[in-house]
Amino acid sequence: MTRHLMAAVAVAALLTPAVAAAQPAPAAAARAALGAPADCPSGASEVATANPPPPGPAFTPPPPGAPRPMRADPYEGKIKVLFIGDTLTGNQVAHDSVYHAMASLERAGRDRDIAVFIRTDYNNITLGPVFGTCDYGQGGAKQSAGRNLDFFDVVVFYTNGETRLGDDQKRDMMAWLRAGHGFVGIHTATATGVYWPEYGRMIGGYFDNHPWGVTDGAIIVERPDFPGMAGFIANPTIRDEFYVMLGEPYSREDTDVLARLDASKLDLTIPQLHRTDGDFPVAWIRNEGEGRVFYSDLGHPDSAWDDPRVVDMYLEAITWAAGRTDYPVRPHPLEP
């Protein structure tokens, strides 16, 4: 082999990988043709798309991206609840009970025709379309539409920190609620969205602190006729981490307090206690437009979710928030 021929062979060998790399792989080309995002991983669906089986005589595959036919709603007639359990933007270890809370309400709700959809993301908090990702995304080979807020009766937040909601999602959630739906906040829901004033006004208060930590507290029921309060009338003592609210936006002028702590049985000299009026609400209800809002600070310790009083209170709150219980909001002052 001449020197020139050897040089040509060597150059060709060097260029071959680069030329090959410049050519789109069959799977990647198929993915691009379907409009799937470039960062979606390659997988079996792409192989199937690149090498489809011949259609049978009685079946014609739908074109890529075609919507799937609507299915009957298996939850028709039930109260449909979107339960968001997320502490990613908040305290990472203090509220591990969120998982037990979600499981407890999901299971107990089944006996009351309450369907609880458990999520740790906010994708369903929108009035727009909801899709999966990659092959299941809009325009993908297996396009799959999900459920948006229109499907649900009640949203439950056991959240902490600033959430991961975008501005459009925040607007959609508030519009959906004010149109006549329900919202239930659990424990750290008042330690959520502190830089989102509209949320604070909606839920009715922001967390200041919990000066007594986890302790035994006696509950005074102010609205004994509200469903879910009966258990605390029969046995008012419960162990939990009780919250103290900031001075604003909490106000009894637009909030109907259902139950509060018995201040006569608390240490009011503790330095971390900032409120001096003895008003330590445990549960309340309020209106937001045509919507219904319930909040309780109960549910911090894992053991709280083994207490039938707590589970019953929240299920009754969901039922009320869904508009299935006729109980008006009647704000009233703190009585001595």
C-alpha positions as CSV (number, residue, x, y, z in Angstrom):
1,M,0.0,0.0,0.0
2,T,1.4,3.4,-1.0
3,R,1.9,6.1,1.5
4,H,-0.9,8.2,-0.1
5,L,-3.4,5.3,0.0
6,M,-2.5,4.6,3.7
7,A,-3.1,8.2,4.5
8,A,-6.5,8.2,2.8
9,V,-7.6,5.0,4.7
10,A,-6.6,6.7,8.0
11,V,-8.6,9.8,7.2
12,A,-11.6,7.8,6.2
13,A,-11.4,5.8,9.5
14,L,-11.3,9.1,11.5
15,L,-14.2,10.6,9.6
16,T,-16.6,7.6,9.7
17,P,-17.7,8.0,13.4
18,A,-18.3,11.7,12.9
19,V,-20.4,11.1,9.8
20,A,-22.3,8.3,11.6
21,A,-22.9,10.5,14.6
22,A,-24.3,13.2,12.3
23,Q,-27.0,10.9,11.0
24,P,-30.1,10.7,13.2
25,A,-30.8,7.3,14.7
26,P,-34.0,5.7,13.6
27,A,-35.5,5.9,17.1
28,A,-34.6,9.6,17.5
29,A,-36.0,10.4,14.0
30,A,-39.2,8.6,14.9
31,R,-39.4,10.6,18.2
32,A,-38.8,13.9,16.4
33,A,-41.5,13.0,13.8
34,L,-44.0,12.5,16.6
35,G,-43.1,15.9,18.2
36,A,-41.8,14.3,21.4
37,P,-39.2,16.5,23.3
38,A,-35.7,15.8,22.4
39,D,-34.7,15.0,25.9
40,C,-37.1,12.1,26.3
41,P,-35.3,8.8,26.7
42,S,-35.4,6.3,23.9
43,G,-37.5,3.3,24.7
44,A,-39.6,0.4,23.5
45,S,-42.3,2.7,22.2
46,E,-39.8,4.2,19.7
47,V,-38.8,0.8,18.5
48,A,-42.4,-0.1,18.0
49,T,-43.0,3.2,16.1
50,A,-40.0,2.6,13.9
51,N,-41.0,-1.0,13.2
52,P,-44.8,-1.1,13.5
53,P,-46.6,-4.4,13.1
54,P,-48.9,-4.7,10.1
55,P,-52.4,-3.6,10.9
56,G,-54.9,-6.4,11.3
57,P,-58.0,-6.5,9.1
58,A,-60.3,-5.1,11.8
59,F,-58.0,-2.5,13.4
60,T,-56.5,0.7,12.0
61,P,-54.0,2.4,14.3
62,P,-54.9,6.0,15.2
63,P,-52.6,8.7,13.8
64,P,-49.8,9.9,16.2
65,G,-51.1,12.4,18.7
66,A,-54.8,11.6,18.1
67,P,-56.8,12.0,21.3
68,R,-58.0,8.8,23.0
69,P,-61.7,8.2,23.4
70,M,-63.3,9.5,26.6
71,R,-64.0,6.8,29.2
72,A,-66.9,6.7,31.6
73,D,-66.1,8.4,35.0
74,P,-65.7,5.6,37.6
75,Y,-66.0,8.2,40.3
76,E,-69.4,9.6,39.2
77,G,-71.4,10.8,42.2
78,K,-68.5,10.7,44.6
79,I,-66.8,13.7,46.2
80,K,-63.6,14.0,44.2
81,V,-60.6,15.3,46.2
82,L,-57.2,16.4,44.9
83,F,-54.9,16.0,47.9
84,I,-51.6,17.7,47.5
85,G,-49.0,16.5,50.0
86,D,-45.7,18.4,49.4
87,T,-43.1,19.8,51.8
88,L,-40.3,20.1,49.2
89,T,-40.2,23.8,49.5
90,G,-40.5,23.7,53.3
91,N,-39.2,21.8,56.3
92,Q,-37.8,18.5,55.0
93,V,-38.2,16.2,58.0
94,A,-40.6,17.8,60.5
95,H,-43.8,16.8,58.7
96,D,-43.3,13.2,57.6
97,S,-46.8,12.5,58.9
98,V,-48.1,13.9,55.6
99,Y,-47.8,10.4,54.1
100,H,-49.9,8.8,56.9
101,A,-52.4,11.6,56.6
102,M,-52.8,11.0,52.9
103,A,-53.2,7.3,53.3
104,S,-55.6,7.6,56.2
105,L,-58.0,10.0,54.5
106,E,-57.8,8.1,51.2
107,R,-58.7,4.8,52.9
108,A,-61.4,6.2,55.3
109,G,-62.9,8.3,52.5
110,R,-63.8,5.2,50.5
111,D,-66.5,4.4,53.1
112,R,-68.1,7.8,52.6
113,D,-68.1,8.0,48.8
114,I,-65.0,10.3,48.9
115,A,-62.4,9.6,46.2
116,V,-59.0,11.0,47.3
117,F,-56.5,11.5,44.5
118,I,-53.0,11.6,46.1
119,R,-50.4,13.8,44.5
120,T,-47.0,15.2,45.5
121,D,-46.9,17.6,42.5
122,Y,-49.1,20.4,41.3
123,N,-49.7,19.4,37.7
124,N,-53.4,19.2,38.2
125,I,-53.7,22.7,39.6
126,T,-54.8,24.3,36.4
127,L,-57.9,25.0,34.3
128,G,-56.0,24.3,31.2
129,P,-55.2,20.9,29.6
130,V,-53.1,18.4,31.5
131,F,-50.9,15.9,29.7
132,G,-48.1,13.4,30.5
133,T,-44.6,13.8,29.3
134,C,-42.5,12.3,26.4
135,D,-44.6,9.6,24.6
136,Y,-47.6,10.5,26.8
137,G,-47.2,14.2,26.2
138,Q,-49.3,16.3,23.9
139,G,-48.6,15.2,20.4
140,G,-46.7,12.1,21.6
141,A,-47.3,8.5,20.4
142,K,-49.3,7.7,23.5
143,Q,-50.8,11.1,24.2
144,S,-52.6,11.0,27.5
145,A,-54.8,13.7,28.8
146,G,-55.0,14.1,32.6
147,R,-57.5,15.8,35.0
148,N,-57.5,19.5,35.7
149,L,-59.3,21.3,38.4
150,D,-62.7,21.0,36.7
151,F,-62.7,17.3,37.6
152,F,-62.4,17.9,41.4
153,D,-64.8,19.2,44.1
154,V,-62.2,19.9,46.7
155,V,-58.5,20.6,46.9
156,V,-56.6,19.6,50.1
157,F,-53.3,21.1,51.0
158,Y,-50.9,19.5,53.5
159,T,-48.0,21.7,52.2
160,N,-45.2,23.8,53.5
161,G,-43.1,26.6,52.1
162,E,-43.8,28.5,48.9
163,T,-45.0,25.6,46.8
164,R,-44.1,25.1,43.2
165,L,-47.2,26.7,41.7
166,G,-46.7,29.1,38.8
167,D,-48.6,32.4,38.6
168,D,-51.1,31.0,36.1
169,Q,-51.8,28.0,38.4
170,K,-52.3,30.3,41.4
171,R,-54.8,32.4,39.4
172,D,-56.6,29.2,38.2
173,M,-56.9,27.8,41.7
174,M,-58.4,31.0,43.1
175,A,-60.8,31.3,40.2
176,W,-61.9,27.7,40.6
177,L,-62.4,28.0,44.3
178,R,-64.4,31.3,44.1
179,A,-66.7,29.7,41.5
180,G,-68.1,27.4,44.2
181,H,-65.6,24.7,45.0
182,G,-63.9,23.7,48.2
183,F,-60.5,24.0,49.9
184,V,-59.2,22.2,53.0
185,G,-56.0,23.1,54.7
186,I,-54.1,20.8,57.1
187,H,-51.6,21.9,59.7
188,T,-48.8,23.4,57.7
189,A,-51.2,24.8,55.1
190,T,-50.9,28.1,57.1
191,A,-47.1,27.9,56.9
192,T,-47.5,27.9,53.1
193,G,-47.5,30.7,50.6
194,V,-46.3,33.4,52.9
195,Y,-45.2,35.5,49.9
196,W,-48.6,34.9,48.3
197,P,-50.9,37.3,50.2
198,E,-54.0,36.3,48.3
199,Y,-53.5,32.7,49.6
200,G,-53.1,34.0,53.1
201,R,-56.4,35.9,52.9
202,M,-58.1,32.9,51.4
203,I,-57.1,30.4,54.0
204,G,-57.6,32.9,56.8
205,G,-54.3,33.1,58.6
206,Y,-50.6,32.6,58.7
207,F,-48.6,30.5,61.2
208,D,-46.5,32.5,63.7
209,N,-45.1,29.7,65.8
210,H,-45.8,26.6,68.0
211,P,-44.5,27.7,71.4
212,W,-45.6,24.6,73.3
213,G,-44.2,22.1,70.8
214,V,-46.1,18.8,70.8
215,T,-48.2,18.7,73.9
216,D,-51.5,17.7,75.4
217,G,-54.2,20.4,74.8
218,A,-57.8,20.8,75.8
219,I,-60.2,21.9,73.1
220,I,-63.2,24.1,73.5
221,V,-65.7,23.5,70.8
222,E,-67.4,26.7,69.7
223,R,-69.7,25.2,67.1
224,P,-70.9,21.9,68.5
225,D,-73.4,21.6,65.6
226,F,-70.7,21.5,62.9
227,P,-70.2,17.9,61.7
228,G,-66.9,16.5,62.9
229,M,-66.8,18.3,66.2
230,A,-68.7,15.7,68.3
231,G,-65.6,13.7,69.1
232,F,-63.9,16.7,70.7
233,I,-67.0,17.4,72.8
234,A,-66.9,13.8,74.2
235,N,-63.1,13.9,74.7
236,P,-61.6,17.4,74.4
237,T,-58.0,16.4,75.2
238,I,-55.6,15.7,72.3
239,R,-51.9,15.6,71.8
240,D,-50.6,17.6,68.9
241,E,-48.5,20.6,67.8
242,F,-50.8,23.6,68.2
243,Y,-50.2,26.6,66.0
244,V,-50.5,30.3,67.1
245,M,-51.6,32.6,64.3
246,L,-50.0,35.9,63.3
247,G,-52.2,39.0,64.0
248,E,-53.0,39.3,60.3
249,P,-54.7,38.1,58.2
250,Y,-56.5,36.0,60.8
251,S,-59.6,37.7,62.0
252,R,-62.9,36.6,63.6
253,E,-64.7,39.2,61.6
254,D,-64.7,37.0,58.5
255,T,-63.8,33.6,60.0
256,D,-66.1,31.2,61.8
257,V,-64.0,29.5,64.5
258,L,-65.3,26.0,65.2
259,A,-62.9,25.2,68.0
260,R,-60.0,26.7,70.0
261,L,-57.5,25.8,72.7
262,D,-58.6,26.2,76.3
263,A,-56.1,29.0,77.2
264,S,-56.7,28.5,80.9
265,K,-54.9,25.2,80.6
266,L,-51.9,26.6,78.7
267,D,-48.6,28.2,79.9
268,L,-49.2,31.8,78.8
269,T,-45.8,32.9,80.2
270,I,-43.7,31.1,77.7
271,P,-41.4,33.6,76.0
272,Q,-42.1,32.4,72.4
273,L,-45.8,33.2,72.8
274,H,-46.6,36.4,71.0
275,R,-50.4,36.6,71.1
276,T,-51.8,38.1,74.2
277,D,-55.6,37.8,73.5
278,G,-55.9,34.1,74.4
279,D,-57.3,33.3,70.9
280,F,-55.8,30.1,69.7
281,P,-58.1,28.6,67.1
282,V,-57.8,24.9,66.3
283,A,-60.3,24.8,63.4
284,W,-62.3,27.3,61.4
285,I,-64.4,27.8,58.2
286,R,-64.8,30.7,55.9
287,N,-66.0,31.7,52.5
288,E,-64.0,32.7,49.5
289,G,-66.4,34.1,46.9
290,E,-68.8,31.2,46.3
291,G,-66.2,28.7,47.6
292,R,-65.9,27.1,51.0
293,V,-62.6,27.0,53.0
294,F,-61.8,24.8,56.1
295,Y,-58.6,24.9,58.1
296,S,-57.3,23.0,61.1
297,D,-53.9,22.9,62.7
298,L,-54.4,19.3,63.9
299,G,-52.4,16.6,62.3
300,H,-48.7,17.1,63.1
301,P,-47.7,13.9,64.8
302,D,-48.0,10.6,63.0
303,S,-50.2,9.3,65.8
304,A,-52.8,12.0,65.1
305,W,-53.9,10.1,62.0
306,D,-54.7,7.0,64.1
307,D,-57.1,9.2,66.1
308,P,-60.7,8.7,64.7
309,R,-61.6,12.2,65.9
310,V,-59.0,13.8,63.6
311,V,-59.8,11.6,60.6
312,D,-63.6,12.1,61.1
313,M,-63.1,15.9,61.4
314,Y,-61.3,16.2,58.1
315,L,-63.7,13.9,56.2
316,E,-66.6,16.0,57.5
317,A,-64.7,19.1,56.5
318,I,-64.2,17.7,52.9
319,T,-67.9,16.9,52.7
320,W,-68.8,20.4,53.8
321,A,-66.3,22.0,51.5
322,A,-67.8,20.0,48.6
323,G,-71.2,21.6,49.3
324,R,-72.7,18.3,50.5
325,T,-73.4,19.7,54.0
326,D,-75.5,22.8,54.4
327,Y,-73.8,24.7,57.2
328,P,-73.4,28.5,56.9
329,V,-70.3,30.5,57.9
330,R,-71.2,32.7,60.9
331,P,-68.2,34.7,62.2
332,H,-68.4,35.5,65.8
333,P,-66.2,37.1,68.5
334,L,-64.1,35.3,71.1
335,E,-66.2,34.6,74.1
336,P,-64.7,34.6,77.6
